[in-house]
Amino acid sequence: MCLAFPGRVLKVNGDKAVADFDGVEKEVNISLVKRVAIGDFVIVHAGFAIQKMGKEDASEVFKLYKEAEG
């Protein structure tokens, strides 16, 4: 099973970015996604951003994760 989690991009430096994952900041590789900018939401799997997603979709994912935590 694959698990990917959305993060909001805080900094961009070439093929690397720092993303915020619900309060946890991690460096991710953004070389697979075109034109990533600060404020974008990206889906990250195994340290690689694999797709951009909208803010509304990211908010829905965060909501579902919080509900699952109980």
N, CA, C, O and CB atoms as a CASP TS submission, in Angstrom:
PFRMAT TS
TARGET T0000
AUTHOR 0000-0000-0000
METHOD Language model
MODEL 1
PARENT N/A
ATOM      1  N   MET     1       0.833  -1.163   0.000  1.00  0.00           N
ATOM      2  CA  MET     1       0.000   0.000   0.000  1.00  0.00           C
ATOM      3  C   MET     1       0.885   1.236   0.000  1.00  0.00           C
ATOM      4  O   MET     1       1.921   1.272   0.665  1.00  0.00           O
ATOM      5  CB  MET     1      -0.952  -0.008   1.200  1.00  0.00           C
ATOM      6  N   CYS     2       0.472   2.240  -0.746  1.00  0.00           N
ATOM      7  CA  CYS     2       1.186   3.508  -0.791  1.00  0.00           C
ATOM      8  C   CYS     2       0.411   4.534   0.023  1.00  0.00           C
ATOM      9  O   CYS     2      -0.820   4.550   0.020  1.00  0.00           O
ATOM     10  CB  CYS     2       1.382   3.992  -2.255  1.00  0.00           C
ATOM     11  N   LEU     3       1.136   5.372   0.704  1.00  0.00           N
ATOM     12  CA  LEU     3       0.513   6.439   1.474  1.00  0.00           C
ATOM     13  C   LEU     3       1.205   7.735   1.115  1.00  0.00           C
ATOM     14  O   LEU     3       2.427   7.852   1.213  1.00  0.00           O
ATOM     15  CB  LEU     3       0.591   6.163   3.007  1.00  0.00           C
ATOM     16  N   ALA     4       0.418   8.703   0.700  1.00  0.00           N
ATOM     17  CA  ALA     4       0.955  10.027   0.379  1.00  0.00           C
ATOM     18  C   ALA     4       0.189  11.034   1.215  1.00  0.00           C
ATOM     19  O   ALA     4      -0.988  10.833   1.516  1.00  0.00           O
ATOM     20  CB  ALA     4       0.841  10.353  -1.161  1.00  0.00           C
ATOM     21  N   PHE     5       0.852  12.111   1.589  1.00  0.00           N
ATOM     22  CA  PHE     5       0.247  13.097   2.470  1.00  0.00           C
ATOM     23  C   PHE     5       0.472  14.480   1.878  1.00  0.00           C
ATOM     24  O   PHE     5       1.564  14.753   1.378  1.00  0.00           O
ATOM     25  CB  PHE     5       0.830  13.003   3.907  1.00  0.00           C
ATOM     26  N   PRO     6      -0.523  15.364   1.918  1.00  0.00           N
ATOM     27  CA  PRO     6      -0.333  16.709   1.374  1.00  0.00           C
ATOM     28  C   PRO     6       0.464  17.598   2.312  1.00  0.00           C
ATOM     29  O   PRO     6       0.344  17.519   3.535  1.00  0.00           O
ATOM     30  CB  PRO     6      -1.673  17.349   1.085  1.00  0.00           C
ATOM     31  N   GLY     7       1.276  18.442   1.703  1.00  0.00           N
ATOM     32  CA  GLY     7       2.031  19.431   2.461  1.00  0.00           C
ATOM     33  C   GLY     7       1.979  20.769   1.754  1.00  0.00           C
ATOM     34  O   GLY     7       1.868  20.825   0.529  1.00  0.00           O
ATOM     35  N   ARG     8       2.058  21.849   2.519  1.00  0.00           N
ATOM     36  CA  ARG     8       2.062  23.198   1.951  1.00  0.00           C
ATOM     37  C   ARG     8       3.499  23.667   1.840  1.00  0.00           C
ATOM     38  O   ARG     8       4.245  23.638   2.820  1.00  0.00           O
ATOM     39  CB  ARG     8       1.219  24.187   2.817  1.00  0.00           C
ATOM     40  N   VAL     9       3.888  24.097   0.655  1.00  0.00           N
ATOM     41  CA  VAL     9       5.264  24.499   0.379  1.00  0.00           C
ATOM     42  C   VAL     9       5.567  25.829   1.062  1.00  0.00           C
ATOM     43  O   VAL     9       4.860  26.820   0.880  1.00  0.00           O
ATOM     44  CB  VAL     9       5.508  24.605  -1.143  1.00  0.00           C
ATOM     45  N   LEU    10       6.641  25.820   1.855  1.00  0.00           N
ATOM     46  CA  LEU    10       7.073  27.014   2.585  1.00  0.00           C
ATOM     47  C   LEU    10       8.265  27.694   1.931  1.00  0.00           C
ATOM     48  O   LEU    10       8.363  28.922   1.935  1.00  0.00           O
ATOM     49  CB  LEU    10       7.418  26.654   4.010  1.00  0.00           C
ATOM     50  N   LYS    11       9.180  26.894   1.366  1.00  0.00           N
ATOM     51  CA  LYS    11      10.400  27.413   0.730  1.00  0.00           C
ATOM     52  C   LYS    11      10.700  26.555  -0.496  1.00  0.00           C
ATOM     53  O   LYS    11      10.404  25.360  -0.520  1.00  0.00           O
ATOM     54  CB  LYS    11      11.620  27.410   1.733  1.00  0.00           C
ATOM     55  N   VAL    12      11.289  27.177  -1.509  1.00  0.00           N
ATOM     56  CA  VAL    12      11.718  26.456  -2.707  1.00  0.00           C
ATOM     57  C   VAL    12      13.161  26.820  -2.984  1.00  0.00           C
ATOM     58  O   VAL    12      13.535  27.992  -2.963  1.00  0.00           O
ATOM     59  CB  VAL    12      10.811  26.788  -3.935  1.00  0.00           C
ATOM     60  N   ASN    13      13.983  25.787  -3.249  1.00  0.00           N
ATOM     61  CA  ASN    13      15.387  25.996  -3.582  1.00  0.00           C
ATOM     62  C   ASN    13      15.768  24.957  -4.629  1.00  0.00           C
ATOM     63  O   ASN    13      16.176  23.847  -4.289  1.00  0.00           O
ATOM     64  CB  ASN    13      16.308  25.893  -2.310  1.00  0.00           C
ATOM     65  N   GLY    14      15.635  25.320  -5.902  1.00  0.00           N
ATOM     66  CA  GLY    14      15.942  24.387  -6.984  1.00  0.00           C
ATOM     67  C   GLY    14      14.960  23.222  -6.996  1.00  0.00           C
ATOM     68  O   GLY    14      13.748  23.426  -7.070  1.00  0.00           O
ATOM     69  N   ASP    15      15.483  21.997  -6.922  1.00  0.00           N
ATOM     70  CA  ASP    15      14.645  20.794  -6.920  1.00  0.00           C
ATOM     71  C   ASP    15      14.209  20.373  -5.522  1.00  0.00           C
ATOM     72  O   ASP    15      13.612  19.311  -5.348  1.00  0.00           O
ATOM     73  CB  ASP    15      15.383  19.655  -7.575  1.00  0.00           C
ATOM     74  N   LYS    16      14.504  21.195  -4.539  1.00  0.00           N
ATOM     75  CA  LYS    16      14.135  20.888  -3.154  1.00  0.00           C
ATOM     76  C   LYS    16      13.168  21.947  -2.637  1.00  0.00           C
ATOM     77  O   LYS    16      13.180  23.095  -3.081  1.00  0.00           O
ATOM     78  CB  LYS    16      15.396  20.811  -2.245  1.00  0.00           C
ATOM     79  N   ALA    17      12.341  21.537  -1.700  1.00  0.00           N
ATOM     80  CA  ALA    17      11.428  22.472  -1.045  1.00  0.00           C
ATOM     81  C   ALA    17      11.262  22.044   0.398  1.00  0.00           C
ATOM     82  O   ALA    17      11.504  20.891   0.753  1.00  0.00           O
ATOM     83  CB  ALA    17      10.050  22.531  -1.772  1.00  0.00           C
ATOM     84  N   VAL    18      10.847  22.983   1.218  1.00  0.00           N
ATOM     85  CA  VAL    18      10.443  22.659   2.586  1.00  0.00           C
ATOM     86  C   VAL    18       8.923  22.763   2.594  1.00  0.00           C
ATOM     87  O   VAL    18       8.352  23.771   2.179  1.00  0.00           O
ATOM     88  CB  VAL    18      11.119  23.629   3.670  1.00  0.00           C
ATOM     89  N   ALA    19       8.280  21.702   3.075  1.00  0.00           N
ATOM     90  CA  ALA    19       6.820  21.661   3.121  1.00  0.00           C
ATOM     91  C   ALA    19       6.350  21.436   4.551  1.00  0.00           C
ATOM     92  O   ALA    19       7.005  20.755   5.341  1.00  0.00           O
ATOM     93  CB  ALA    19       6.273  20.556   2.194  1.00  0.00           C
ATOM     94  N   ASP    20       5.203  22.021   4.862  1.00  0.00           N
ATOM     95  CA  ASP    20       4.582  21.886   6.177  1.00  0.00           C
ATOM     96  C   ASP    20       3.503  20.817   6.089  1.00  0.00           C
ATOM     97  O   ASP    20       2.543  20.941   5.329  1.00  0.00           O
ATOM     98  CB  ASP    20       3.986  23.246   6.669  1.00  0.00           C
ATOM     99  N   PHE    21       3.678  19.769   6.878  1.00  0.00           N
ATOM    100  CA  PHE    21       2.727  18.660   6.948  1.00  0.00           C
ATOM    101  C   PHE    21       1.992  18.741   8.273  1.00  0.00           C
ATOM    102  O   PHE    21       2.335  18.047   9.230  1.00  0.00           O
ATOM    103  CB  PHE    21       3.442  17.282   6.790  1.00  0.00           C
ATOM    104  N   ASP    22       0.980  19.595   8.320  1.00  0.00           N
ATOM    105  CA  ASP    22       0.160  19.764   9.524  1.00  0.00           C
ATOM    106  C   ASP    22       1.019  20.041  10.751  1.00  0.00           C
ATOM    107  O   ASP    22       0.823  19.444  11.809  1.00  0.00           O
ATOM    108  CB  ASP    22      -0.695  18.521   9.762  1.00  0.00           C
ATOM    109  N   GLY    23       1.979  20.964  10.592  1.00  0.00           N
ATOM    110  CA  GLY    23       2.822  21.378  11.704  1.00  0.00           C
ATOM    111  C   GLY    23       4.215  20.779  11.724  1.00  0.00           C
ATOM    112  O   GLY    23       5.049  21.195  12.528  1.00  0.00           O
ATOM    113  N   VAL    24       4.483  19.821  10.869  1.00  0.00           N
ATOM    114  CA  VAL    24       5.805  19.204  10.784  1.00  0.00           C
ATOM    115  C   VAL    24       6.442  19.633   9.463  1.00  0.00           C
ATOM    116  O   VAL    24       5.883  19.394   8.392  1.00  0.00           O
ATOM    117  CB  VAL    24       5.716  17.635  10.891  1.00  0.00           C
ATOM    118  N   GLU    25       7.614  20.268   9.543  1.00  0.00           N
ATOM    119  CA  GLU    25       8.306  20.724   8.337  1.00  0.00           C
ATOM    120  C   GLU    25       9.329  19.690   7.889  1.00  0.00           C
ATOM    121  O   GLU    25      10.128  19.200   8.687  1.00  0.00           O
ATOM    122  CB  GLU    25       8.992  22.079   8.582  1.00  0.00           C
ATOM    123  N   LYS    26       9.292  19.366   6.597  1.00  0.00           N
ATOM    124  CA  LYS    26      10.219  18.390   6.019  1.00  0.00           C
ATOM    125  C   LYS    26      10.710  18.897   4.676  1.00  0.00           C
ATOM    126  O   LYS    26      10.000  19.602   3.960  1.00  0.00           O
ATOM    127  CB  LYS    26       9.546  17.002   5.864  1.00  0.00           C
ATOM    128  N   GLU    27      11.957  18.518   4.344  1.00  0.00           N
ATOM    129  CA  GLU    27      12.480  18.806   3.008  1.00  0.00           C
ATOM    130  C   GLU    27      11.987  17.724   2.058  1.00  0.00           C
ATOM    131  O   GLU    27      12.029  16.537   2.381  1.00  0.00           O
ATOM    132  CB  GLU    27      14.047  18.882   3.009  1.00  0.00           C
ATOM    133  N   VAL    28      11.519  18.140   0.885  1.00  0.00           N
ATOM    134  CA  VAL    28      11.028  17.204  -0.121  1.00  0.00           C
ATOM    135  C   VAL    28      11.651  17.525  -1.471  1.00  0.00           C
ATOM    136  O   VAL    28      12.067  18.655  -1.728  1.00  0.00           O
ATOM    137  CB  VAL    28       9.487  17.251  -0.211  1.00  0.00           C
ATOM    138  N   ASN    29      11.708  16.522  -2.320  1.00  0.00           N
ATOM    139  CA  ASN    29      12.201  16.688  -3.678  1.00  0.00           C
ATOM    140  C   ASN    29      11.013  17.055  -4.563  1.00  0.00           C
ATOM    141  O   ASN    29      10.010  16.342  -4.579  1.00  0.00           O
ATOM    142  CB  ASN    29      12.917  15.390  -4.190  1.00  0.00           C
ATOM    143  N   ILE    30      11.119  18.159  -5.299  1.00  0.00           N
ATOM    144  CA  ILE    30      10.015  18.614  -6.145  1.00  0.00           C
ATOM    145  C   ILE    30      10.319  18.479  -7.639  1.00  0.00           C
ATOM    146  O   ILE    30       9.632  19.074  -8.469  1.00  0.00           O
ATOM    147  CB  ILE    30       9.687  20.058  -5.824  1.00  0.00           C
ATOM    148  N   SER    31      11.335  17.705  -7.975  1.00  0.00           N
ATOM    149  CA  SER    31      11.761  17.595  -9.377  1.00  0.00           C
ATOM    150  C   SER    31      10.728  16.918 -10.275  1.00  0.00           C
ATOM    151  O   SER    31      10.805  17.061 -11.495  1.00  0.00           O
ATOM    152  CB  SER    31      13.057  16.832  -9.453  1.00  0.00           C
ATOM    153  N   LEU    32       9.778  16.198  -9.721  1.00  0.00           N
ATOM    154  CA  LEU    32       8.777  15.489 -10.531  1.00  0.00           C
ATOM    155  C   LEU    32       7.548  16.342 -10.849  1.00  0.00           C
ATOM    156  O   LEU    32       6.696  15.934 -11.639  1.00  0.00           O
ATOM    157  CB  LEU    32       8.339  14.232  -9.814  1.00  0.00           C
ATOM    158  N   VAL    33       7.454  17.524 -10.236  1.00  0.00           N
ATOM    159  CA  VAL    33       6.279  18.384 -10.405  1.00  0.00           C
ATOM    160  C   VAL    33       6.729  19.722 -10.988  1.00  0.00           C
ATOM    161  O   VAL    33       7.692  20.322 -10.511  1.00  0.00           O
ATOM    162  CB  VAL    33       5.528  18.592  -9.044  1.00  0.00           C
ATOM    163  N   LYS    34       6.037  20.177 -12.004  1.00  0.00           N
ATOM    164  CA  LYS    34       6.408  21.433 -12.666  1.00  0.00           C
ATOM    165  C   LYS    34       5.879  22.642 -11.913  1.00  0.00           C
ATOM    166  O   LYS    34       4.771  22.619 -11.377  1.00  0.00           O
ATOM    167  CB  LYS    34       5.887  21.451 -14.098  1.00  0.00           C
ATOM    168  N   ARG    35       6.680  23.694 -11.879  1.00  0.00           N
ATOM    169  CA  ARG    35       6.305  25.016 -11.369  1.00  0.00           C
ATOM    170  C   ARG    35       5.703  24.986  -9.963  1.00  0.00           C
ATOM    171  O   ARG    35       4.585  25.455  -9.750  1.00  0.00           O
ATOM    172  CB  ARG    35       5.327  25.655 -12.310  1.00  0.00           C
ATOM    173  N   VAL    36       6.434  24.445  -9.032  1.00  0.00           N
ATOM    174  CA  VAL    36       6.005  24.461  -7.635  1.00  0.00           C
ATOM    175  C   VAL    36       6.403  25.807  -7.028  1.00  0.00           C
ATOM    176  O   VAL    36       7.542  26.251  -7.177  1.00  0.00           O
ATOM    177  CB  VAL    36       6.635  23.267  -6.829  1.00  0.00           C
ATOM    178  N   ALA    37       5.465  26.445  -6.351  1.00  0.00           N
ATOM    179  CA  ALA    37       5.710  27.756  -5.756  1.00  0.00           C
ATOM    180  C   ALA    37       5.330  27.740  -4.275  1.00  0.00           C
ATOM    181  O   ALA    37       4.586  26.875  -3.814  1.00  0.00           O
ATOM    182  CB  ALA    37       4.916  28.853  -6.506  1.00  0.00           C
ATOM    183  N   ILE    38       5.851  28.701  -3.561  1.00  0.00           N
ATOM    184  CA  ILE    38       5.511  28.854  -2.152  1.00  0.00           C
ATOM    185  C   ILE    38       3.996  29.008  -2.024  1.00  0.00           C
ATOM    186  O   ILE    38       3.374  29.783  -2.751  1.00  0.00           O
ATOM    187  CB  ILE    38       6.252  30.077  -1.526  1.00  0.00           C
ATOM    188  N   GLY    39       3.419  28.262  -1.095  1.00  0.00           N
ATOM    189  CA  GLY    39       1.972  28.290  -0.876  1.00  0.00           C
ATOM    190  C   GLY    39       1.228  27.166  -1.571  1.00  0.00           C
ATOM    191  O   GLY    39       0.086  26.873  -1.218  1.00  0.00           O
ATOM    192  N   ASP    40       1.862  26.524  -2.565  1.00  0.00           N
ATOM    193  CA  ASP    40       1.225  25.389  -3.238  1.00  0.00           C
ATOM    194  C   ASP    40       1.100  24.210  -2.279  1.00  0.00           C
ATOM    195  O   ASP    40       1.910  24.053  -1.366  1.00  0.00           O
ATOM    196  CB  ASP    40       2.028  24.978  -4.494  1.00  0.00           C
ATOM    197  N   PHE    41       0.093  23.396  -2.490  1.00  0.00           N
ATOM    198  CA  PHE    41      -0.028  22.127  -1.782  1.00  0.00           C
ATOM    199  C   PHE    41       0.422  21.025  -2.720  1.00  0.00           C
ATOM    200  O   PHE    41       0.015  20.986  -3.881  1.00  0.00           O
ATOM    201  CB  PHE    41      -1.487  21.884  -1.283  1.00  0.00           C
ATOM    202  N   VAL    42       1.263  20.124  -2.219  1.00  0.00           N
ATOM    203  CA  VAL    42       1.751  19.000  -3.016  1.00  0.00           C
ATOM    204  C   VAL    42       1.508  17.699  -2.248  1.00  0.00           C
ATOM    205  O   VAL    42       1.545  17.672  -1.018  1.00  0.00           O
ATOM    206  CB  VAL    42       3.266  19.169  -3.354  1.00  0.00           C
ATOM    207  N   ILE    43       1.264  16.645  -2.983  1.00  0.00           N
ATOM    208  CA  ILE    43       1.143  15.318  -2.393  1.00  0.00           C
ATOM    209  C   ILE    43       2.537  14.710  -2.405  1.00  0.00           C
ATOM    210  O   ILE    43       3.196  14.684  -3.444  1.00  0.00           O
ATOM    211  CB  ILE    43       0.102  14.415  -3.171  1.00  0.00           C
ATOM    212  N   VAL    44       2.988  14.221  -1.252  1.00  0.00           N
ATOM    213  CA  VAL    44       4.351  13.720  -1.113  1.00  0.00           C
ATOM    214  C   VAL    44       4.325  12.241  -0.730  1.00  0.00           C
ATOM    215  O   VAL    44       3.614  11.829   0.187  1.00  0.00           O
ATOM    216  CB  VAL    44       5.131  14.542  -0.060  1.00  0.00           C
ATOM    217  N   HIS    45       5.116  11.463  -1.452  1.00  0.00           N
ATOM    218  CA  HIS    45       5.290  10.036  -1.161  1.00  0.00           C
ATOM    219  C   HIS    45       6.787   9.739  -1.190  1.00  0.00           C
ATOM    220  O   HIS    45       7.471  10.065  -2.160  1.00  0.00           O
ATOM    221  CB  HIS    45       4.506   9.129  -2.195  1.00  0.00           C
ATOM    222  N   ALA    46       7.284   9.128  -0.139  1.00  0.00           N
ATOM    223  CA  ALA    46       8.694   8.720  -0.048  1.00  0.00           C
ATOM    224  C   ALA    46       9.653   9.881  -0.306  1.00  0.00           C
ATOM    225  O   ALA    46      10.712   9.706  -0.908  1.00  0.00           O
ATOM    226  CB  ALA    46       8.977   7.598  -1.039  1.00  0.00           C
ATOM    227  N   GLY    47       9.261  11.077   0.163  1.00  0.00           N
ATOM    228  CA  GLY    47      10.132  12.236   0.047  1.00  0.00           C
ATOM    229  C   GLY    47      10.047  12.987  -1.267  1.00  0.00           C
ATOM    230  O   GLY    47      10.745  13.984  -1.454  1.00  0.00           O
ATOM    231  N   PHE    48       9.198  12.521  -2.186  1.00  0.00           N
ATOM    232  CA  PHE    48       9.056  13.170  -3.490  1.00  0.00           C
ATOM    233  C   PHE    48       7.653  13.749  -3.641  1.00  0.00           C
ATOM    234  O   PHE    48       6.662  13.061  -3.395  1.00  0.00           O
ATOM    235  CB  PHE    48       9.351  12.172  -4.631  1.00  0.00           C
ATOM    236  N   ALA    49       7.571  15.012  -4.045  1.00  0.00           N
ATOM    237  CA  ALA    49       6.283  15.574  -4.430  1.00  0.00           C
ATOM    238  C   ALA    49       5.888  14.907  -5.738  1.00  0.00           C
ATOM    239  O   ALA    49       6.658  14.901  -6.699  1.00  0.00           O
ATOM    240  CB  ALA    49       6.343  17.147  -4.572  1.00  0.00           C
ATOM    241  N   ILE    50       4.684  14.346  -5.772  1.00  0.00           N
ATOM    242  CA  ILE    50       4.259  13.620  -6.974  1.00  0.00           C
ATOM    243  C   ILE    50       3.125  14.317  -7.711  1.00  0.00           C
ATOM    244  O   ILE    50       2.804  13.963  -8.846  1.00  0.00           O
ATOM    245  CB  ILE    50       3.830  12.218  -6.606  1.00  0.00           C
ATOM    246  N   GLN    51       2.511  15.320  -7.057  1.00  0.00           N
ATOM    247  CA  GLN    51       1.402  16.011  -7.707  1.00  0.00           C
ATOM    248  C   GLN    51       1.034  17.241  -6.891  1.00  0.00           C
ATOM    249  O   GLN    51       1.182  17.249  -5.669  1.00  0.00           O
ATOM    250  CB  GLN    51       0.177  15.071  -7.869  1.00  0.00           C
ATOM    251  N   LYS    52       0.550  18.287  -7.569  1.00  0.00           N
ATOM    252  CA  LYS    52      -0.015  19.431  -6.864  1.00  0.00           C
ATOM    253  C   LYS    52      -1.482  19.143  -6.575  1.00  0.00           C
ATOM    254  O   LYS    52      -2.123  18.365  -7.282  1.00  0.00           O
ATOM    255  CB  LYS    52       0.146  20.745  -7.691  1.00  0.00           C
ATOM    256  N   MET    53      -2.005  19.774  -5.534  1.00  0.00           N
ATOM    257  CA  MET    53      -3.434  19.670  -5.254  1.00  0.00           C
ATOM    258  C   MET    53      -3.943  21.019  -4.759  1.00  0.00           C
ATOM    259  O   MET    53      -3.172  21.843  -4.265  1.00  0.00           O
ATOM    260  CB  MET    53      -3.720  18.551  -4.209  1.00  0.00           C
ATOM    261  N   GLY    54      -5.236  21.232  -4.894  1.00  0.00           N
ATOM    262  CA  GLY    54      -5.827  22.488  -4.459  1.00  0.00           C
ATOM    263  C   GLY    54      -5.952  22.577  -2.943  1.00  0.00           C
ATOM    264  O   GLY    54      -5.925  21.566  -2.240  1.00  0.00           O
ATOM    265  N   LYS    55      -6.088  23.793  -2.460  1.00  0.00           N
ATOM    266  CA  LYS    55      -6.208  24.027  -1.021  1.00  0.00           C
ATOM    267  C   LYS    55      -7.431  23.326  -0.439  1.00  0.00           C
ATOM    268  O   LYS    55      -7.366  22.769   0.657  1.00  0.00           O
ATOM    269  CB  LYS    55      -6.281  25.525  -0.733  1.00  0.00           C
ATOM    270  N   GLU    56      -8.544  23.351  -1.165  1.00  0.00           N
ATOM    271  CA  GLU    56      -9.769  22.718  -0.678  1.00  0.00           C
ATOM    272  C   GLU    56      -9.592  21.213  -0.532  1.00  0.00           C
ATOM    273  O   GLU    56     -10.027  20.624   0.457  1.00  0.00           O
ATOM    274  CB  GLU    56     -10.935  23.018  -1.620  1.00  0.00           C
ATOM    275  N   ASP    57      -8.951  20.593  -1.519  1.00  0.00           N
ATOM    276  CA  ASP    57      -8.713  19.147  -1.452  1.00  0.00           C
ATOM    277  C   ASP    57      -7.770  18.804  -0.297  1.00  0.00           C
ATOM    278  O   ASP    57      -7.986  17.820   0.411  1.00  0.00           O
ATOM    279  CB  ASP    57      -8.127  18.635  -2.784  1.00  0.00           C
ATOM    280  N   ALA    58      -6.736  19.607  -0.109  1.00  0.00           N
ATOM    281  CA  ALA    58      -5.801  19.368   0.987  1.00  0.00           C
ATOM    282  C   ALA    58      -6.518  19.504   2.331  1.00  0.00           C
ATOM    283  O   ALA    58      -6.294  18.701   3.237  1.00  0.00           O
ATOM    284  CB  ALA    58      -4.608  20.348   0.908  1.00  0.00           C
ATOM    285  N   SER    59      -7.374  20.511   2.462  1.00  0.00           N
ATOM    286  CA  SER    59      -8.131  20.696   3.700  1.00  0.00           C
ATOM    287  C   SER    59      -9.025  19.500   3.988  1.00  0.00           C
ATOM    288  O   SER    59      -9.170  19.092   5.140  1.00  0.00           O
ATOM    289  CB  SER    59      -8.971  21.967   3.624  1.00  0.00           C
ATOM    290  N   GLU    60      -9.618  18.943   2.954  1.00  0.00           N
ATOM    291  CA  GLU    60     -10.470  17.765   3.123  1.00  0.00           C
ATOM    292  C   GLU    60      -9.660  16.565   3.598  1.00  0.00           C
ATOM    293  O   GLU    60     -10.118  15.805   4.451  1.00  0.00           O
ATOM    294  CB  GLU    60     -11.185  17.428   1.811  1.00  0.00           C
ATOM    295  N   VAL    61      -8.469  16.392   3.054  1.00  0.00           N
ATOM    296  CA  VAL    61      -7.601  15.287   3.492  1.00  0.00           C
ATOM    297  C   VAL    61      -7.216  15.462   4.955  1.00  0.00           C
ATOM    298  O   VAL    61      -7.258  14.501   5.723  1.00  0.00           O
ATOM    299  CB  VAL    61      -6.328  15.205   2.613  1.00  0.00           C
ATOM    300  N   PHE    62      -6.837  16.687   5.356  1.00  0.00           N
ATOM    301  CA  PHE    62      -6.486  16.947   6.755  1.00  0.00           C
ATOM    302  C   PHE    62      -7.673  16.627   7.665  1.00  0.00           C
ATOM    303  O   PHE    62      -7.505  16.028   8.728  1.00  0.00           O
ATOM    304  CB  PHE    62      -6.045  18.422   6.944  1.00  0.00           C
ATOM    305  N   LYS    63      -8.869  17.030   7.241  1.00  0.00           N
ATOM    306  CA  LYS    63     -10.075  16.773   8.024  1.00  0.00           C
ATOM    307  C   LYS    63     -10.298  15.271   8.198  1.00  0.00           C
ATOM    308  O   LYS    63     -10.596  14.812   9.300  1.00  0.00           O
ATOM    309  CB  LYS    63     -11.299  17.420   7.354  1.00  0.00           C
ATOM    310  N   LEU    64     -10.155  14.507   7.119  1.00  0.00           N
ATOM    311  CA  LEU    64     -10.360  13.057   7.187  1.00  0.00           C
ATOM    312  C   LEU    64      -9.324  12.378   8.084  1.00  0.00           C
ATOM    313  O   LEU    64      -9.661  11.463   8.835  1.00  0.00           O
ATOM    314  CB  LEU    64     -10.305  12.452   5.784  1.00  0.00           C
ATOM    315  N   TYR    65      -8.064  12.822   8.009  1.00  0.00           N
ATOM    316  CA  TYR    65      -7.029  12.252   8.879  1.00  0.00           C
ATOM    317  C   TYR    65      -7.347  12.521  10.346  1.00  0.00           C
ATOM    318  O   TYR    65      -7.183  11.641  11.192  1.00  0.00           O
ATOM    319  CB  TYR    65      -5.644  12.829   8.523  1.00  0.00           C
ATOM    320  N   LYS    66      -7.808  13.752  10.653  1.00  0.00           N
ATOM    321  CA  LYS    66      -8.127  14.084  12.048  1.00  0.00           C
ATOM    322  C   LYS    66      -9.302  13.258  12.550  1.00  0.00           C
ATOM    323  O   LYS    66      -9.307  12.825  13.702  1.00  0.00           O
ATOM    324  CB  LYS    66      -8.441  15.582  12.189  1.00  0.00           C
ATOM    325  N   GLU    67     -10.316  13.032  11.681  1.00  0.00           N
ATOM    326  CA  GLU    67     -11.433  12.181  12.068  1.00  0.00           C
ATOM    327  C   GLU    67     -10.999  10.750  12.339  1.00  0.00           C
ATOM    328  O   GLU    67     -11.505  10.101  13.254  1.00  0.00           O
ATOM    329  CB  GLU    67     -12.491  12.198  10.995  1.00  0.00           C
ATOM    330  N   ALA    68     -10.064  10.264  11.543  1.00  0.00           N
ATOM    331  CA  ALA    68      -9.587   8.882  11.695  1.00  0.00           C
ATOM    332  C   ALA    68      -8.789   8.718  12.988  1.00  0.00           C
ATOM    333  O   ALA    68      -8.764   7.637  13.576  1.00  0.00           O
ATOM    334  CB  ALA    68      -8.720   8.474  10.486  1.00  0.00           C
ATOM    335  N   GLU    69      -8.133   9.807  13.431  1.00  0.00           N
ATOM    336  CA  GLU    69      -7.367   9.739  14.682  1.00  0.00           C
ATOM    337  C   GLU    69      -8.283   9.554  15.882  1.00  0.00           C
ATOM    338  O   GLU    69      -7.869   9.044  16.923  1.00  0.00           O
ATOM    339  CB  GLU    69      -6.524  11.003  14.862  1.00  0.00           C
ATOM    340  N   GLY    70      -9.539   9.977  15.720  1.00  0.00           N
ATOM    341  CA  GLY    70     -10.550   9.762  16.750  1.00  0.00           C
ATOM    342  C   GLY    70     -10.526  10.736  17.820  1.00  0.00           C
ATOM    343  O   GLY    70     -11.333  10.655  18.746  1.00  0.00           O
TER
END
